[in-house]
Amino acid sequence: MRIYPLHYLNDQEFENLTTQICYIVLGEGTIPFAEGKDGGRDGRFNGKANCIPSYSKPWEGKIVIQAKHTTKENASCSDGTFNTILKKEVIPAIKKLQREEMINYYLLFTNRKLTGIEDGKIENQISSETGIVNIVFANERIQQFLQANPKVVRTMNLNDLLKPLEFDESDLKEVILSLHSAFKMQKDTLNALDLTSLNLEEKNRLNGLSKEYFDNVIKRDIEYFNQIKDFLSSPINDELIDLYDDAVSELNGKITLRRDEYVEFENLLEDFYDYIIRNNEKQLTGKKRLVRTFLNYMYCNCDIGKKEQ
């Protein structure tokens, strides 16, 4: 699952994203509010919701929508700053709306992280002080929604937030082209690379690589790994080995820096693959399969990714 860094949005962009989500979970009758002083409301919906809190028991009435965005990376709902926002902004605004009979339910959107424990605490705090049924729609829930609704991702251009995994792919490209010239990929069932000394199941757990990806993508390439190892071990390829080691160093640096932006490790591998292909489309025509096989070898040979806790 791709994690979108919503802290890169500005406040208005996050409010627009909130509105797009509400069009789906509440309905097309969602009314966004313009920039400026909003009286505690960024949007509103009056009627029967589509699927909040569920399809079987949706809210019906005056639903107030509020967005609280932060540009701070890794901000949490348990931070003191957010607690201050709740006490000084959110709860007073809800009470004011109650006095004006403008609210039955409250939806609070934030790009801050929220654990299951904190989820209940914050919702209980709001309801105990105001009596209003509410839901906190925090970062984790927004990310799940975006995975299920790619149209919203496209509408909001959220893919533009994802910085590409840029690296000097030329070293890896040269090794792959030389490897391709040396031999055609053939399964080596008799002399397959011995991976029994590696606990790949544990490595997959440490790195967060799914069993489905390992079984359906990586496992199919294992029978080619011995040829790659022999190629890299040959003294005549010393210069290529240096290029390989440079590529390993750079990829591990990128993995360490960007790992938190990806839920599954396979998305990192696929982004590496896409980046190499995209920047060397002509040279790698007819050799694309070898690029993925080579990345899978680097992973299984423990050249990239975590080896131990």
C-alpha positions in Angstrom: 0.0 0.0 0.0 1.3 3.4 -1.0 1.5 6.0 1.8 0.8 9.5 0.6 2.7 12.2 2.6 -0.3 14.5 3.3 1.9 16.9 5.3 3.1 18.2 2.0 -0.3 19.6 1.2 -1.3 23.1 2.4 -4.4 23.7 4.5 -6.7 24.5 1.6 -5.5 21.4 -0.3 -6.2 19.2 2.7 -9.7 20.7 3.0 -10.3 20.0 -0.6 -9.2 16.4 -0.1 -11.6 16.2 2.9 -14.4 17.4 0.7 -13.7 14.8 -2.0 -13.8 12.1 0.7 -17.0 13.4 2.0 -18.6 13.3 -1.4 -18.2 9.6 -1.2 -18.8 8.7 2.4 -21.5 11.2 3.0 -22.9 12.1 -0.4 -22.9 14.6 -3.3 -24.8 17.0 -1.1 -21.6 17.8 0.8 -21.1 21.5 0.9 -17.5 22.8 1.2 -16.7 26.1 2.8 -14.6 28.8 1.3 -11.3 29.9 2.7 -11.3 32.2 5.7 -13.1 32.2 9.1 -15.4 29.2 9.1 -17.0 29.2 12.5 -15.7 25.7 13.3 -17.0 24.2 10.0 -15.1 23.4 6.9 -18.1 21.8 5.3 -21.5 20.4 6.1 -23.9 17.8 5.0 -27.6 17.6 5.7 -29.4 14.3 5.1 -28.7 10.6 5.2 -25.0 9.7 4.8 -23.9 7.0 2.3 -21.7 4.9 4.7 -20.7 6.8 7.8 -20.4 5.1 10.2 -21.6 2.1 8.2 -23.8 1.2 5.2 -26.3 -0.5 7.5 -26.6 2.3 10.1 -25.7 5.6 8.4 -25.9 9.0 10.2 -28.9 11.1 9.3 -29.2 14.8 10.1 -26.9 17.8 10.2 -23.3 16.6 9.8 -20.5 19.1 10.4 -17.1 18.5 8.7 -13.9 19.9 10.1 -10.3 19.6 8.8 -7.3 20.1 11.0 -4.1 19.8 8.9 -0.5 19.9 9.9 2.7 20.3 7.8 4.7 18.5 10.5 5.9 15.1 9.4 4.9 12.2 11.7 2.7 14.4 13.8 0.4 12.4 16.1 -3.0 13.0 17.7 -1.4 12.2 21.0 0.8 15.3 20.7 0.2 18.2 23.2 -0.4 20.5 20.2 -3.4 18.5 19.0 -4.8 18.3 22.6 -4.7 22.1 22.7 -6.5 22.3 19.4 -9.2 20.0 20.8 -9.7 22.0 23.9 -9.4 25.5 22.5 -10.8 25.1 19.0 -12.8 21.9 18.3 -14.9 21.6 21.5 -15.8 25.3 21.8 -16.8 25.4 18.1 -19.0 22.3 18.5 -20.7 23.9 21.6 -21.4 27.1 19.6 -22.9 25.1 16.7 -25.1 23.2 19.3 -26.4 26.5 20.6 -27.3 27.5 17.1 -28.9 24.0 16.4 -26.6 23.5 13.4 -25.1 20.1 14.3 -26.2 16.5 15.0 -22.9 14.7 14.1 -19.3 15.7 13.8 -16.6 14.5 11.4 -13.0 15.6 12.3 -10.4 15.0 9.6 -6.7 15.2 10.3 -3.5 14.0 8.7 -2.0 13.2 12.1 -1.4 9.6 13.1 -3.9 8.0 15.4 -3.6 4.7 17.2 -6.7 2.6 18.0 -6.4 3.5 21.7 -6.1 7.2 21.0 -9.0 7.0 18.5 -11.4 6.0 21.3 -10.0 8.5 23.8 -10.4 11.5 21.5 -13.9 10.6 20.3 -14.9 10.0 23.9 -13.4 13.3 25.0 -15.4 15.2 22.3 -18.7 13.3 23.1 -18.4 13.6 26.8 -17.9 17.4 26.7 -20.4 18.1 24.0 -22.8 15.1 23.8 -22.2 15.0 20.0 -21.6 11.7 18.2 -18.4 12.0 16.3 -15.7 10.2 14.3 -12.0 11.1 14.0 -10.9 10.4 10.4 -7.1 10.4 10.9 -4.2 9.6 8.7 -4.4 5.8 8.8 -8.1 5.9 7.8 -7.5 8.4 5.1 -4.7 6.3 3.6 -7.0 3.2 3.6 -9.7 5.3 1.9 -7.2 6.5 -0.8 -6.1 2.9 -1.6 -9.7 1.9 -2.2 -10.6 5.1 -4.1 -7.8 5.8 -6.7 -10.1 8.3 -8.5 -9.7 10.7 -5.5 -5.9 10.2 -5.7 -6.1 11.3 -9.4 -8.5 14.1 -8.8 -6.3 15.6 -6.0 -3.0 14.8 -7.9 -1.7 13.1 -4.8 0.9 11.1 -6.8 2.7 14.4 -7.2 3.5 14.3 -3.5 5.5 11.1 -3.9 9.1 12.0 -4.4 10.6 9.5 -6.8 13.2 7.1 -5.5 15.9 8.9 -7.5 19.3 7.3 -7.5 22.2 6.9 -10.0 20.8 3.8 -11.8 23.6 3.9 -14.4 25.8 1.6 -12.3 23.1 -1.0 -12.0 22.2 -0.6 -15.6 25.8 -1.3 -16.7 26.0 -4.5 -14.6 22.6 -5.7 -16.0 23.6 -5.0 -19.6 26.9 -6.9 -19.1 25.1 -9.8 -17.4 22.7 -10.0 -20.3 25.5 -10.0 -22.9 27.3 -12.8 -21.0 24.5 -15.3 -21.2 20.8 -15.8 -21.8 18.7 -16.4 -18.7 18.2 -20.1 -18.3 16.9 -21.9 -15.3 19.7 -23.7 -13.5 17.8 -26.4 -11.6 20.9 -28.5 -11.1 23.1 -25.8 -9.6 20.6 -23.4 -8.1 22.0 -21.0 -5.6 21.9 -22.4 -2.1 19.7 -20.1 0.0 19.2 -22.6 2.8 21.6 -20.7 5.1 19.3 -17.7 4.8 16.1 -17.5 6.7 14.1 -15.8 3.9 10.8 -16.1 5.8 12.4 -14.1 8.7 14.0 -11.6 6.2 10.6 -11.1 4.7 9.1 -10.5 8.1 11.8 -8.0 9.1 11.4 -6.0 5.8 7.7 -6.3 5.6 7.6 -8.2 2.3 4.4 -10.1 1.7 4.3 -13.9 1.2 2.2 -13.4 -1.9 4.8 -11.2 -3.6 7.6 -13.6 -2.5 5.8 -16.7 -3.8 4.5 -15.2 -7.1 7.4 -12.9 -8.1 10.7 -13.5 -6.2 10.5 -17.2 -5.9 10.2 -17.7 -9.6 13.6 -16.1 -10.1 15.6 -18.2 -7.5 16.7 -20.7 -10.2 18.5 -17.9 -12.0 20.4 -16.6 -9.0 23.4 -19.0 -9.3 24.3 -17.6 -12.7 24.2 -14.1 -11.3 26.4 -15.1 -8.4 28.9 -16.8 -10.6 29.0 -13.7 -12.9 29.6 -11.3 -10.0 32.2 -13.7 -8.5 34.3 -13.9 -11.6 37.7 -12.0 -11.4 37.3 -10.7 -14.9 34.3 -8.7 -13.8 36.1 -6.8 -11.0 35.1 -3.4 -12.4 31.5 -4.5 -12.6 31.6 -5.7 -9.0 32.7 -2.2 -7.9 29.7 -0.8 -9.8 27.5 -3.4 -8.1 28.8 -2.5 -4.7 28.2 1.2 -5.3 24.6 0.4 -6.4 24.0 -1.7 -3.3 25.3 1.1 -1.1 23.0 3.7 -2.8 19.9 1.5 -2.7 20.3 0.7 1.0 20.6 4.4 1.7 17.4 5.1 -0.2 15.6 2.2 1.5 16.7 3.5 5.0 15.6 7.0 4.2 12.3 6.3 2.6 11.1 3.0 4.2 8.5 4.6 6.4 6.6 5.9 3.2 5.9 2.3 2.2 3.8 -0.3 3.9 5.1 -3.3 2.0 8.7 -3.7 0.9 7.7 -4.9 -2.5 6.5 -1.4 -3.4 10.0 -0.2 -2.9 11.3 -3.0 -5.2 8.7 -2.1 -7.8 9.6 1.6 -7.6 13.3 0.8 -8.1 12.3 -1.4 -11.1 10.1 1.4 -12.6 12.8 4.0 -12.1 15.5 1.9 -13.8 13.2 1.1 -16.7 11.9 4.6 -17.1 15.4 6.1 -17.4 16.8 3.4 -19.7 13.8 2.4 -21.8 15.6 1.9 -25.1 18.7 0.2 -23.7 16.7 -2.2 -21.6 14.2 -3.2 -24.3 14.0 -7.0 -24.2 15.9 -7.1 -21.0 13.3 -5.8 -18.5 12.7 -9.2 -17.0 16.4 -9.3 -16.0 16.1 -6.0 -14.1 13.5 -7.5 -11.8 15.4 -10.7 -11.5 18.5 -8.8 -10.6 16.7 -6.8 -7.9 15.2 -10.0 -6.5 18.7 -11.5 -6.3 20.0 -8.4 -4.4 17.2 -8.8 -1.9 17.5 -12.6 -1.4 21.3 -12.4 -1.3 20.8 -9.9 1.6 22.6 -7.1 -0.3 19.6 -4.8 0.2 17.1 -4.7 2.9 17.4 -5.7 6.6 19.3 -8.8 7.5 18.6 -8.7 11.2 16.5 -6.8 13.7 
